Amino acid sequence: MAGEEEVQVVESSFVTPAADTPSRALPLSPFDLMLANRGYTPLVHFYRRPETACDDFFDVTRLKTALGKALVPFYPLAGRLRAGADGRLQIDCNGKGMLFLVAQSRLTMDDFNDFKPSSKQRRLFVPHVDNSDGLLWAAQVTFLKCGGVVLGSATHHAAMDGSVVFHFFRTWSAFSKDGDRAMVNLPCHDRTRLCARDPPVVHPEALAVFSPNINLPPQPGHVVNEVVVFTLSKDQLSTLKRISGGDAVSTFSAVSAHLWQCMCLARMLPPDATTQLMFSANIRRIMRPPLPDGYFGNAIINLSVTDKVRDISSCELTYIVRRIRDTHSRVNNELVHSAIDYLELTKRDDERPAAGNLPVTDIRVVSWLGMPSYDADFSWGRPLAMFRAEPNRGGFVHLIDSAEGDGSVRIIMSIEVAILSEFKRLLYAKFNNMLYSKF
């Protein structure tokens, strides 16, 4: 295989916690079990070697020492995902360690300067693990021919959401940068707050907002998708928010509304068809009392907004933003507990992973906006780029802040080739029209 020629693993080991850690079984919440069938999320960080870098650039011993220290507070990551006596998945906190690979490559940073997901990047830079291994996190440090480094990670969604992933990266990199002087925020491993009630009770209105299912019916014909990256500048985002309701509108709501409308128009969907926007909300501050900021686990709830295509295609963005905000505002402590109880009753943890594209009427937006995506500075500088290594399914969109810190947003999506040109035109048309209207 080409991957075997382009990247060669030269070291494989397991890094264990640097001190004694609790040995116990950590139960998974219904939110964790809902995501267990998603398997591993592949991530990559690209680091360019500075011209003034010392010989210890991404020193492996230093990285492993820091990792061992980080695994003390994050000890579940050194354990394994196992079925308990009742058959329910749990984390066996056995301290067996995290898989750590070191590889060398004849490729250079210029071979990936578009910084967008590809199956090749997952194959080359992300450790090859599967659910049967029970690993919760695996990392691979690949040294490129140009001197740069790619840090690839496979993180199991049953154990953590994006907030936990970035929390761990910050902790690991802090120990690498500052050693024992590192200031870290400790994670919280108490998941009892997200257990089902006894007996479970589902509020009648919960399922009108909570979206437990991702419907992936067979698609007619063969759909060819392409992974594309669009960028909206700070000025374009300001314009978009202004025409979406003003400065009080969140970047997520404004961008999601715009993308939803553009997709409906570019796909030329039937006016009477029902279209759906799906997204997630972090419930850490929504619950009463709030969950600790360092809660270790999945603390996200899936939401959906549905409407007729004619309304989404023809209305002002203020209407779509209002629909998104109204849906989000309905998420309260009772709805979260109803969602947990629903998942407990339906026992969704044994489902097979979903495959295929979303229906052409639907779009799902995953937001990493505002997250510390680029804080993984191991003492050799912040990453040049960070993103999901592998393309997601058709209809999925990822929003992430720009690495440059200039206020822009990167939109990474898998979209049908047949509508790509029209979608791009629609995406930027509002800004072009605003520009022309000044003259």
C-alpha positions in Angstrom: 0.0 0.0 0.0 1.0 3.6 -0.6 0.5 4.4 3.0 3.0 1.8 4.1 5.6 3.5 1.9 4.7 7.1 2.9 4.6 6.5 6.6 6.5 4.0 8.7 5.8 3.3 12.4 9.1 3.0 14.2 7.9 2.8 17.8 4.8 1.4 19.5 4.2 1.5 23.2 1.6 2.0 25.9 2.0 5.0 28.2 0.7 4.4 31.7 -0.2 6.9 34.4 2.8 8.4 36.2 1.3 7.7 39.6 -1.2 5.3 41.2 -4.8 5.8 40.0 -8.1 4.4 41.1 -8.9 0.9 39.9 -12.6 0.7 39.3 -15.4 0.4 36.8 -16.7 3.7 35.5 -20.3 3.4 34.3 -21.4 5.1 31.1 -24.3 7.4 31.0 -27.2 7.0 28.5 -25.6 9.9 26.5 -22.3 8.0 26.4 -24.1 4.8 25.3 -26.0 6.7 22.6 -22.6 7.6 21.0 -20.8 4.3 21.6 -21.6 3.0 18.2 -19.9 6.0 16.6 -16.5 4.5 17.4 -13.4 6.6 17.1 -13.1 10.3 16.0 -9.9 10.8 14.1 -8.1 14.1 14.7 -4.9 15.7 13.3 -2.8 18.6 14.5 -0.2 19.9 12.1 2.9 21.6 13.5 5.5 23.4 11.4 9.1 23.3 12.7 10.2 26.8 13.5 13.5 27.9 12.0 14.9 28.6 15.5 13.7 25.2 16.9 16.1 23.3 19.0 17.1 19.7 18.5 14.4 18.6 20.9 11.5 19.6 18.6 8.7 17.2 19.6 11.0 15.1 21.7 9.3 11.8 22.2 10.6 11.1 25.7 9.3 14.5 26.8 5.9 13.9 25.2 5.6 10.5 26.8 6.6 11.8 30.2 4.0 14.6 30.0 1.4 12.1 28.8 2.0 9.9 31.8 1.4 12.9 34.1 -1.7 13.9 32.2 -3.1 10.3 32.6 -3.1 10.6 36.4 -6.1 13.0 36.5 -7.5 11.6 33.2 -7.0 8.0 34.4 -10.0 6.5 32.5 -8.2 7.2 29.3 -5.6 4.6 30.4 -8.4 2.0 30.8 -10.4 -0.1 28.4 -14.0 -0.1 27.2 -15.6 -3.3 28.4 -19.0 -4.9 28.9 -19.9 -5.3 32.6 -21.6 -8.2 34.2 -25.0 -6.9 33.1 -23.8 -6.6 29.5 -23.7 -2.8 29.7 -20.6 -1.0 28.4 -18.4 0.6 31.0 -14.8 1.9 31.4 -12.6 -0.5 33.1 -10.1 1.8 34.8 -7.2 -0.7 34.9 -4.3 1.6 34.1 -3.1 -0.5 31.1 -2.2 2.7 29.3 -2.7 4.7 26.2 -1.4 3.6 22.8 1.4 5.8 21.6 3.0 5.4 18.2 6.0 7.2 16.6 6.3 7.3 12.8 8.4 8.8 10.1 7.3 10.0 6.7 8.8 11.0 3.4 5.9 13.5 2.9 6.2 17.2 3.7 3.8 19.8 5.0 3.3 21.1 1.4 1.6 17.8 0.6 -1.3 18.8 2.9 -1.3 22.6 2.7 -5.1 22.7 1.9 -5.7 21.3 5.4 -8.9 19.5 4.8 -10.0 16.0 5.8 -9.2 13.0 3.6 -9.2 9.3 4.0 -5.5 9.4 3.2 -4.8 11.5 6.3 -6.6 9.1 8.6 -4.7 6.1 7.0 -1.3 7.8 7.4 -1.5 9.8 10.6 -4.1 8.3 12.9 -3.5 5.0 14.8 -5.4 2.1 13.4 -7.6 0.8 16.2 -11.1 -0.6 16.4 -13.8 -1.1 19.0 -12.6 -4.6 19.8 -9.4 -3.2 21.3 -11.4 -1.3 23.9 -8.9 1.6 23.7 -10.3 5.0 24.6 -7.5 7.1 23.1 -4.5 6.4 20.8 -2.0 8.9 19.6 0.6 8.9 16.8 3.4 11.4 16.3 4.6 11.5 12.7 7.8 13.3 11.8 7.6 14.7 8.2 10.6 15.0 5.9 10.4 18.8 6.0 10.9 18.7 9.8 7.2 19.3 10.6 5.1 17.0 12.8 1.6 15.6 12.6 -0.1 14.6 15.8 -2.9 12.1 15.0 -5.4 10.9 17.6 -8.2 8.4 17.7 -10.7 9.3 20.5 -13.6 7.0 21.4 -16.9 8.9 21.5 -18.3 6.6 24.2 -16.0 8.2 26.7 -16.0 11.8 25.8 -17.3 14.7 23.8 -15.3 17.5 22.2 -15.0 19.5 25.4 -13.2 16.6 27.1 -10.9 16.0 24.1 -9.7 19.6 24.1 -9.4 19.6 27.9 -7.1 16.6 27.7 -5.0 18.2 25.0 -4.5 21.3 27.1 -3.5 19.2 30.1 -1.1 17.0 28.2 0.5 20.0 26.4 0.7 22.0 29.7 2.7 19.2 31.4 5.0 19.0 28.3 5.5 22.8 28.3 5.8 23.5 32.1 6.4 20.1 33.7 5.4 19.8 37.3 4.7 23.6 37.4 1.8 23.2 35.0 -1.5 24.7 36.0 -4.2 22.3 35.0 -8.0 22.1 35.6 -8.9 18.7 37.0 -11.6 16.6 35.3 -14.7 15.4 37.2 -15.4 11.7 36.8 -18.8 11.6 38.7 -21.4 10.6 36.1 -24.3 10.0 38.5 -25.9 13.3 37.5 -26.6 11.9 34.0 -28.1 8.7 35.2 -31.7 7.8 34.4 -34.4 8.5 37.0 -36.1 5.6 38.8 -38.6 5.2 37.3 -37.7 6.9 34.0 -40.1 9.7 33.0 -40.2 11.2 29.5 -41.8 14.6 29.2 -44.4 14.7 26.4 -42.7 17.6 24.6 -39.2 16.3 24.9 -39.1 14.4 21.6 -40.2 17.5 19.7 -36.8 19.0 20.4 -34.5 16.1 21.3 -33.3 14.3 18.2 -32.0 10.8 19.2 -32.0 9.4 15.7 -29.9 10.2 12.7 -31.9 8.9 9.8 -29.8 7.5 7.0 -32.2 5.8 4.5 -30.8 4.4 1.2 -30.2 7.1 -1.3 -31.4 6.6 -4.9 -28.6 6.4 -7.4 -24.9 7.0 -6.7 -24.1 10.2 -5.0 -20.6 11.6 -5.4 -19.5 13.9 -2.6 -16.5 16.2 -2.3 -14.9 17.5 0.9 -14.6 21.3 0.7 -13.5 24.1 3.0 -15.0 27.5 2.9 -13.9 30.5 4.9 -16.0 33.3 6.2 -13.9 36.3 7.3 -14.6 38.4 10.4 -16.2 41.1 8.2 -18.4 38.6 6.4 -19.5 37.1 9.7 -20.4 40.6 11.0 -22.5 41.2 7.9 -24.2 37.8 8.3 -25.0 38.5 11.9 -26.3 42.0 11.1 -28.8 40.7 8.5 -29.7 37.7 10.8 -30.8 39.9 13.7 -27.9 41.9 15.0 -24.9 41.5 17.2 -26.8 39.5 19.8 -27.1 36.7 17.3 -24.4 34.0 17.8 -22.0 33.1 15.1 -23.3 29.5 15.2 -26.9 30.5 14.7 -26.2 33.0 11.9 -23.9 30.6 10.0 -26.1 27.5 10.5 -29.2 29.5 9.2 -27.3 30.6 6.2 -26.0 27.2 5.4 -29.4 25.6 5.8 -31.0 28.1 3.4 -28.1 27.7 0.8 -28.4 23.9 0.9 -32.2 24.0 0.3 -31.8 26.3 -2.6 -28.7 24.6 -4.2 -30.4 21.2 -4.0 -33.6 22.6 -5.5 -35.7 20.6 -3.1 -39.5 20.4 -3.6 -41.2 23.4 -1.9 -43.6 21.1 0.0 -40.9 18.8 1.3 -39.9 18.9 5.0 -36.3 19.8 5.7 -34.4 19.4 8.9 -31.4 21.1 10.6 -29.7 19.1 13.3 -27.2 20.3 15.8 -26.0 19.7 19.4 -26.1 21.7 22.6 -23.7 21.5 25.5 -25.7 20.8 28.7 -23.0 21.5 31.3 -24.4 24.9 32.2 -28.1 24.1 31.4 -28.5 21.5 34.1 -29.6 22.5 37.6 -27.3 22.7 39.4 -24.8 23.0 36.5 -22.3 20.2 35.8 -18.7 21.0 36.6 -16.9 22.6 33.7 -14.4 19.7 33.8 -17.1 17.0 33.5 -15.5 13.9 31.9 -18.0 12.3 29.5 -20.6 13.2 26.9 -22.6 16.2 27.9 -24.2 17.1 24.6 -27.8 16.8 23.5 -28.9 16.4 19.9 -31.5 18.9 18.7 -33.4 19.3 15.5 -35.5 22.0 13.8 -37.9 21.1 11.0 -39.7 23.3 8.5 -41.0 23.4 5.0 -38.5 23.9 2.2 -40.5 26.9 0.8 -40.2 28.7 4.1 -36.5 28.1 4.6 -35.7 28.9 1.0 -37.6 32.2 0.8 -37.7 33.7 4.3 -35.3 36.2 5.8 -32.4 34.8 7.9 -34.0 36.4 10.9 -36.8 33.8 10.7 -34.4 30.8 10.6 -32.3 32.2 13.4 -35.4 32.6 15.5 -36.3 29.0 14.9 -32.8 27.8 16.0 -32.8 30.0 19.1 -36.3 29.0 20.1 -35.3 25.3 19.9 -32.2 25.9 21.9 -34.1 27.9 24.5 -36.5 25.0 25.1 -33.6 22.9 26.4 -33.8 22.9 30.2 -33.1 20.6 33.1 -36.3 18.7 32.7 -35.8 18.1 28.9 -32.3 16.9 29.6 -33.5 14.3 32.1 -36.3 13.3 29.8 -33.8 12.7 27.0 -31.7 10.6 29.4 -34.7 8.6 30.5 -35.8 8.1 26.9 -32.3 6.7 26.0 -32.4 4.4 29.0 -35.8 3.0 28.0 -34.8 2.5 24.4 -31.4 1.0 25.2 -29.7 2.3 22.0 -26.1 1.2 22.9 -26.2 -2.0 20.8 -26.9 -0.4 17.4 -24.6 -0.8 14.5 -22.7 2.3 13.4 -24.7 4.4 10.9 -23.4 4.6 7.4 -24.2 6.6 4.3 -25.3 10.1 3.7 -28.0 12.2 5.4 -31.2 12.6 3.3 -30.9 15.4 0.8 -33.5 17.3 2.8 -31.3 17.4 6.0 -28.2 19.0 7.2 -26.2 18.5 10.5 -23.9 21.2 11.9 -21.2 20.2 14.3 -19.7 23.3 16.0 -16.2 23.6 17.6 -16.6 27.3 17.7 -15.2 28.8 20.8 -13.4 25.7 21.8 -9.6 25.7 22.6 -8.9 23.9 19.4 -5.4 25.3 18.9 -4.2 25.4 22.6 -2.2 22.2 22.2 1.2 23.9 22.5 3.7 21.3 23.7 6.3 24.1 24.0 7.1 24.2 20.3 4.3 26.5 19.2 0.6 26.2 18.5 -0.6 24.0 15.7 -0.7 25.3 12.2 -4.0 23.5 11.7 -6.3 21.2 13.5 -9.3 19.3 12.2 -11.1 16.0 11.9 -8.8 13.8 9.8 -11.5 11.9 7.9 -14.4 13.3 5.9 -17.7 12.9 7.6 -20.8 11.7 5.8 -22.6 13.7 3.2 -24.8 16.4 4.8 -22.5 17.0 7.8 -20.8 20.3 8.4 -18.1 21.2 10.8 -17.5 24.8 12.0 -14.1 25.6 13.5 -12.4 28.9 14.3 -9.4 29.8 12.1 -6.0 29.0 13.4 -4.8 32.5 12.6 -7.0 34.0 15.3 -8.3 36.6 12.9 -11.9 36.1 13.7 -12.7 34.0 10.6 -14.5 30.7 10.6 -13.7 27.6 8.5 -16.6 25.6 7.2 -15.7 22.0 6.4 -18.3 19.9 4.7 -19.0 16.9 2.5 -21.3 18.0 -0.3 -22.6 16.6 -3.5 -20.4 17.5 -6.5 -23.5 18.2 -8.6 -24.5 21.2 -6.5 -21.1 22.4 -5.3 -20.8 25.3 -7.7 -24.3 26.6 -7.0 -23.8 26.2 -3.3 -20.6 28.2 -3.3 -22.3 31.0 -5.3 -25.2 31.1 -2.8 -22.8 31.0 0.2 -21.0 34.2 -0.8 -23.8 35.9 -2.8 -25.2 37.9 0.2 -21.8 39.4 0.9 -21.2 40.3 -2.8 -24.6 42.0 -2.9 -23.8 44.0 0.2 -20.5 45.0 -1.4 -22.1 46.1 -4.6 -24.8 48.0 -2.8 -22.2 50.5 -1.5 -21.6 52.0 -4.9 
